[in-house]
Amino acid sequence: MAPQAILETAIYTDDLAAAEAFYGGLLGLQVVLRQPGRHVFFRVGAGILLVFDPAATKQPDPAARFPVPTHGARGPGHLCFAATRAEIDHWRDRFAAAGIPVEAEFDWPNGARSLYVRDPAGNSVEFAEPALWQD
């Protein structure tokens, strides 16, 4: 039996305040957990977006109640939010109003639309129609 859903996904930044302003402020995601200097987590539908400071997560957390292994990454990551074509139009306008350039916007061979921007840490953030991955 294969997994049927992704429960959480992680990206990394060394500026958690800028990440919270982008994901919480601009995108409107709800903060569900915050540990200053270490992480901020956001609700995305049924899943969670984990935003970590890699310098902090490469070290064991002395306050941890659970034995979560250390982790971390450097360099830009990628995540994709599901969006309808109308929602992609909304996000394009919202990013323009916020002075955030759209890095790419196009239709894939199957007709699904994608729009790409960069978050403050340089992570590639995509908004795409779910048909992108439908058979």
Backbone as JSON, one array per atom type, in Angstrom:
{
  "sequence": "MAPQAILETAIYTDDLAAAEAFYGGLLGLQVVLRQPGRHVFFRVGAGILLVFDPAATKQPDPAARFPVPTHGARGPGHLCFAATRAEIDHWRDRFAAAGIPVEAEFDWPNGARSLYVRDPAGNSVEFAEPALWQD",
  "N": [[0.85, -1.18, 0.0], [0.64, 2.18, -0.88], [1.51, 5.52, 0.27], [-1.13, 7.96, 0.57], [-1.45, 10.69, 0.76], [0.17, 13.85, 1.34], [1.08, 14.93, 4.39], [2.56, 16.95, 5.62], [4.89, 19.44, 4.56], [8.2, 20.71, 4.18], [10.1, 23.7, 4.15], [12.95, 25.87, 4.12], [14.42, 28.67, 5.81], [16.42, 31.48, 6.76], [15.26, 33.63, 7.84], [12.74, 33.88, 9.65], [10.74, 35.72, 10.34], [10.32, 37.17, 7.96], [9.38, 35.08, 6.39], [7.01, 34.49, 7.75], [5.62, 36.87, 7.32], [5.26, 36.7, 4.55], [3.96, 34.11, 4.04], [1.97, 34.02, 6.05], [1.0, 36.71, 6.21], [0.83, 37.87, 3.46], [-0.11, 35.63, 1.9], [-2.08, 34.71, 3.58], [-2.16, 32.43, 5.2], [-2.91, 30.46, 8.07], [-1.17, 30.67, 11.1], [-0.1, 27.95, 12.95], [1.69, 27.03, 14.76], [4.49, 28.28, 16.46], [7.88, 28.69, 17.08], [10.05, 30.82, 18.21], [13.01, 31.68, 16.45], [13.38, 29.12, 15.56], [11.19, 27.75, 14.14], [8.17, 28.19, 12.15], [4.88, 27.23, 11.64], [2.29, 26.57, 9.29], [-1.19, 26.27, 8.5], [-2.48, 24.58, 5.74], [-5.12, 23.9, 4.15], [-5.87, 20.55, 4.62], [-3.32, 19.96, 5.28], [0.04, 20.79, 6.49], [2.34, 23.42, 6.29], [5.64, 23.53, 6.95], [8.01, 25.73, 8.11], [11.28, 26.13, 8.58], [14.2, 27.28, 10.35], [17.24, 26.48, 9.13], [19.7, 26.46, 10.48], [18.99, 26.2, 13.12], [17.53, 23.78, 13.19], [19.39, 21.88, 12.55], [20.63, 21.35, 14.83], [20.19, 19.51, 17.85], [17.13, 19.95, 19.59], [16.98, 21.24, 22.7], [14.72, 21.66, 24.2], [12.86, 19.94, 23.24], [10.09, 17.77, 23.33], [9.75, 15.44, 22.03], [11.46, 12.87, 20.18], [12.46, 14.03, 17.6], [14.36, 13.73, 14.69], [17.34, 15.59, 13.78], [17.52, 17.99, 11.11], [17.76, 19.76, 7.96], [18.3, 22.13, 5.32], [19.97, 23.82, 2.66], [19.82, 26.5, 0.34], [17.54, 27.21, -2.39], [14.27, 25.86, -2.11], [11.27, 24.18, -3.16], [7.75, 24.53, -3.48], [4.31, 23.83, -4.09], [1.16, 25.26, -4.42], [-2.21, 24.26, -4.76], [-4.44, 25.67, -7.09], [-7.19, 27.27, -8.69], [-7.69, 28.45, -12.08], [-8.82, 31.0, -11.97], [-8.11, 31.69, -9.36], [-5.35, 31.74, -9.66], [-5.14, 34.0, -11.29], [-5.97, 35.91, -9.42], [-3.84, 35.67, -7.54], [-1.68, 36.51, -9.11], [-2.33, 39.22, -9.47], [-2.31, 40.04, -6.81], [0.37, 39.6, -6.07], [1.61, 41.41, -7.81], [0.63, 43.83, -6.79], [1.93, 43.8, -4.36], [4.5, 44.12, -5.12], [5.98, 41.91, -5.85], [7.71, 40.06, -8.12], [6.45, 38.03, -10.79], [7.88, 35.07, -11.62], [7.56, 33.12, -13.56], [4.92, 32.16, -15.75], [2.67, 30.01, -17.22], [1.05, 27.67, -19.49], [0.91, 24.21, -19.13], [1.63, 21.28, -21.22], [-0.68, 19.68, -20.92], [-2.63, 21.55, -20.52], [-2.96, 22.66, -18.0], [-2.49, 25.43, -15.83], [0.3, 27.24, -14.5], [1.86, 29.34, -12.08], [4.68, 31.07, -10.94], [6.51, 32.34, -8.2], [8.99, 33.85, -6.02], [9.67, 33.27, -2.61], [10.61, 35.26, 0.33], [13.01, 33.98, 1.1], [13.97, 32.93, -1.2], [12.89, 30.56, -2.03], [11.16, 28.62, -4.46], [7.91, 29.23, -5.25], [5.02, 27.87, -6.29], [1.86, 28.17, -7.91], [-0.64, 26.17, -9.01], [-2.95, 24.66, -11.3], [-4.84, 21.87, -10.23], [-5.2, 19.94, -12.21], [-2.8, 19.58, -13.37], [-1.49, 17.3, -12.44], [-3.3, 15.29, -12.89], [-4.49, 12.26, -14.34]],
  "CA": [[0.0, 0.0, 0.0], [1.42, 3.41, -0.98], [0.89, 6.67, 0.94], [-2.18, 8.58, -0.23], [-1.48, 12.14, 0.91], [1.28, 14.46, 2.04], [0.55, 15.59, 5.58], [3.31, 18.17, 5.83], [6.06, 19.65, 3.73], [9.09, 21.65, 4.83], [11.05, 24.56, 3.46], [13.91, 26.44, 5.07], [14.78, 30.08, 5.69], [17.09, 32.0, 7.94], [14.5, 34.8, 8.27], [11.38, 33.39, 9.93], [9.79, 36.84, 10.32], [9.97, 37.44, 6.56], [8.55, 33.96, 5.94], [5.68, 34.65, 8.34], [4.97, 37.98, 6.62], [4.88, 36.22, 3.23], [2.98, 33.03, 4.07], [0.85, 34.38, 6.91], [0.45, 38.0, 5.84], [0.45, 38.0, 2.05], [-0.93, 34.51, 1.44], [-3.21, 34.53, 4.5], [-2.19, 31.13, 5.88], [-3.02, 30.53, 9.53], [-0.06, 30.14, 11.88], [-0.59, 26.97, 13.93], [2.72, 26.81, 15.78], [5.65, 29.14, 16.26], [8.95, 28.66, 18.08], [10.97, 31.85, 17.73], [14.37, 31.27, 16.16], [13.45, 27.72, 15.11], [10.22, 27.41, 13.1], [6.79, 28.66, 12.13], [4.09, 26.26, 10.88], [1.06, 27.14, 8.74], [-2.24, 25.38, 8.02], [-2.82, 24.66, 4.31], [-6.16, 22.88, 4.02], [-5.69, 19.43, 5.55], [-1.89, 19.77, 5.52], [0.81, 21.79, 7.21], [3.59, 23.9, 5.73], [6.63, 23.73, 8.0], [9.09, 26.62, 7.71], [12.32, 25.99, 9.59], [15.52, 27.88, 10.23], [18.09, 25.29, 9.06], [20.76, 26.49, 11.48], [18.42, 25.72, 14.38], [17.07, 22.39, 13.12], [20.53, 20.98, 12.44], [21.05, 21.11, 16.21], [19.12, 18.94, 18.67], [16.35, 20.93, 20.34], [17.02, 20.84, 24.1], [13.37, 21.77, 24.79], [11.96, 19.02, 22.54], [9.4, 16.72, 24.09], [9.71, 14.25, 21.2], [12.78, 12.64, 19.58], [12.48, 14.32, 16.17], [15.74, 13.83, 14.22], [17.78, 16.87, 13.23], [17.39, 18.1, 9.65], [18.0, 21.09, 7.45], [18.69, 22.23, 3.92], [20.41, 25.14, 2.21], [19.49, 26.76, -1.05], [16.11, 27.32, -2.64], [13.41, 24.7, -2.24], [10.09, 24.38, -4.02], [6.46, 24.01, -3.07], [3.24, 24.2, -5.03], [-0.2, 25.33, -3.89], [-3.28, 24.03, -5.74], [-5.24, 26.87, -7.34], [-7.93, 27.33, -9.95], [-7.19, 29.48, -12.99], [-9.26, 32.29, -11.42], [-7.27, 31.96, -8.19], [-4.03, 32.12, -10.17], [-5.28, 35.4, -11.69], [-6.0, 36.66, -8.16], [-2.51, 35.71, -6.96], [-0.84, 37.35, -9.97], [-2.65, 40.61, -9.13], [-1.88, 40.28, -5.42], [1.82, 39.72, -6.07], [1.95, 42.67, -8.47], [0.34, 44.91, -5.83], [2.93, 43.71, -3.29], [5.83, 44.32, -5.69], [6.67, 40.63, -5.98], [7.65, 39.7, -9.54], [6.13, 36.68, -11.23], [9.06, 34.54, -12.28], [7.09, 32.41, -14.76], [3.5, 31.8, -15.81], [2.47, 29.35, -18.5], [0.2, 26.49, -19.53], [1.61, 22.96, -19.41], [1.07, 20.6, -22.39], [-2.03, 19.17, -20.67], [-3.53, 22.68, -20.38], [-2.96, 23.2, -16.64], [-1.76, 26.69, -15.69], [1.18, 27.42, -13.34], [2.45, 30.65, -11.83], [5.8, 30.91, -10.01], [7.15, 33.49, -7.56], [9.97, 33.49, -5.0], [9.41, 33.81, -1.27], [11.75, 36.07, 0.75], [14.23, 33.17, 1.22], [14.36, 32.45, -2.53], [12.2, 29.32, -2.39], [10.25, 28.7, -5.59], [6.54, 29.0, -4.81], [4.17, 27.68, -7.47], [0.41, 28.02, -7.81], [-0.96, 25.41, -10.22], [-4.22, 23.95, -11.36], [-4.66, 20.46, -9.87], [-5.18, 19.11, -13.41], [-1.4, 19.36, -13.73], [-1.1, 15.94, -12.08], [-4.37, 14.33, -13.11], [-4.28, 11.37, -15.49]],
  "C": [[0.9, 1.25, 0.0], [0.74, 4.54, -0.2], [-0.09, 7.37, 0.0], [-2.25, 10.1, -0.11], [-0.18, 12.6, 1.57], [0.67, 15.25, 3.19], [1.25, 16.92, 5.84], [4.46, 18.23, 4.84], [6.89, 20.74, 4.37], [9.91, 22.44, 3.82], [11.89, 25.23, 4.54], [14.2, 27.9, 4.75], [15.55, 30.51, 6.93], [16.43, 33.3, 8.41], [13.04, 34.39, 8.46], [10.35, 34.51, 9.92], [9.37, 37.18, 8.89], [9.09, 36.33, 6.0], [7.13, 34.1, 6.49], [4.92, 35.8, 7.67], [4.48, 37.52, 5.24], [3.74, 35.2, 3.3], [1.75, 33.36, 4.92], [0.19, 35.67, 6.47], [-0.06, 38.06, 4.43], [-0.47, 36.88, 1.58], [-2.12, 34.23, 2.35], [-3.28, 33.18, 5.17], [-2.18, 31.32, 7.39], [-1.77, 29.92, 10.18], [-0.64, 29.18, 12.92], [0.43, 26.71, 15.02], [3.93, 27.67, 15.44], [6.62, 28.91, 17.41], [10.0, 29.65, 17.59], [12.4, 31.32, 17.58], [14.49, 29.86, 15.62], [12.48, 27.41, 13.97], [8.93, 28.19, 13.25], [6.04, 27.72, 11.19], [2.75, 26.89, 10.49], [0.1, 26.04, 8.31], [-2.47, 25.66, 6.54], [-3.84, 23.56, 4.06], [-5.98, 21.81, 5.07], [-4.22, 19.21, 5.91], [-1.26, 20.93, 6.26], [2.07, 22.13, 6.41], [4.51, 24.23, 6.89], [7.73, 24.63, 7.44], [10.1, 26.65, 8.85], [13.51, 26.89, 9.3], [16.51, 26.72, 10.23], [19.23, 25.29, 10.08], [20.26, 25.94, 12.8], [18.06, 24.24, 14.32], [18.19, 21.39, 12.88], [21.09, 20.63, 13.81], [19.9, 20.44, 16.96], [18.43, 20.04, 19.48], [16.31, 20.5, 21.81], [15.64, 20.89, 24.77], [12.4, 20.77, 24.18], [11.38, 17.98, 23.48], [9.42, 15.4, 23.34], [11.06, 14.09, 20.48], [12.81, 12.84, 18.07], [13.94, 14.46, 15.73], [16.07, 15.23, 13.71], [17.64, 16.83, 11.7], [17.71, 19.52, 9.24], [18.44, 21.03, 6.0], [19.13, 23.66, 3.64], [20.06, 25.28, 0.74], [17.99, 26.73, -1.25], [15.42, 25.96, -2.75], [12.24, 25.04, -3.15], [8.87, 23.83, -3.32], [5.41, 24.54, -4.02], [1.91, 24.16, -4.32], [-1.19, 25.04, -5.03], [-4.11, 25.3, -5.86], [-5.99, 26.73, -8.65], [-7.32, 28.42, -10.82], [-7.6, 30.87, -12.48], [-8.44, 32.66, -10.19], [-5.86, 32.36, -8.61], [-4.05, 33.58, -10.63], [-5.25, 36.31, -10.46], [-4.6, 36.79, -7.59], [-1.57, 36.58, -7.79], [-1.06, 38.82, -9.61], [-2.16, 40.96, -7.72], [-0.37, 40.44, -5.34], [2.26, 41.03, -6.72], [1.74, 43.84, -7.51], [1.37, 44.94, -4.7], [4.35, 43.91, -3.8], [6.65, 43.05, -5.81], [6.57, 40.18, -7.43], [7.23, 38.24, -9.75], [7.32, 36.19, -12.04], [8.7, 33.8, -13.57], [5.59, 32.19, -14.62], [3.26, 31.21, -17.19], [1.47, 28.21, -18.35], [1.06, 25.29, -19.89], [0.98, 22.28, -20.62], [-0.34, 20.05, -22.17], [-3.04, 20.28, -20.42], [-3.58, 23.29, -18.98], [-2.05, 24.43, -16.56], [-0.91, 26.66, -14.43], [1.69, 28.85, -13.3], [3.51, 30.45, -10.76], [6.27, 32.27, -9.5], [8.22, 32.96, -6.61], [9.53, 34.07, -3.67], [10.65, 34.59, -0.83], [13.06, 35.29, 0.88], [14.72, 32.66, -0.13], [13.74, 31.12, -2.9], [11.26, 29.57, -3.55], [8.85, 28.3, -5.12], [5.65, 29.0, -6.05], [2.71, 27.63, -7.05], [0.0, 27.34, -9.1], [-2.34, 24.79, -10.13], [-3.98, 22.47, -11.06], [-4.64, 19.52, -11.08], [-3.77, 18.83, -13.87], [-0.99, 17.9, -13.51], [-2.21, 14.93, -12.24], [-4.09, 13.53, -14.38], [-5.14, 11.76, -16.66]]
}
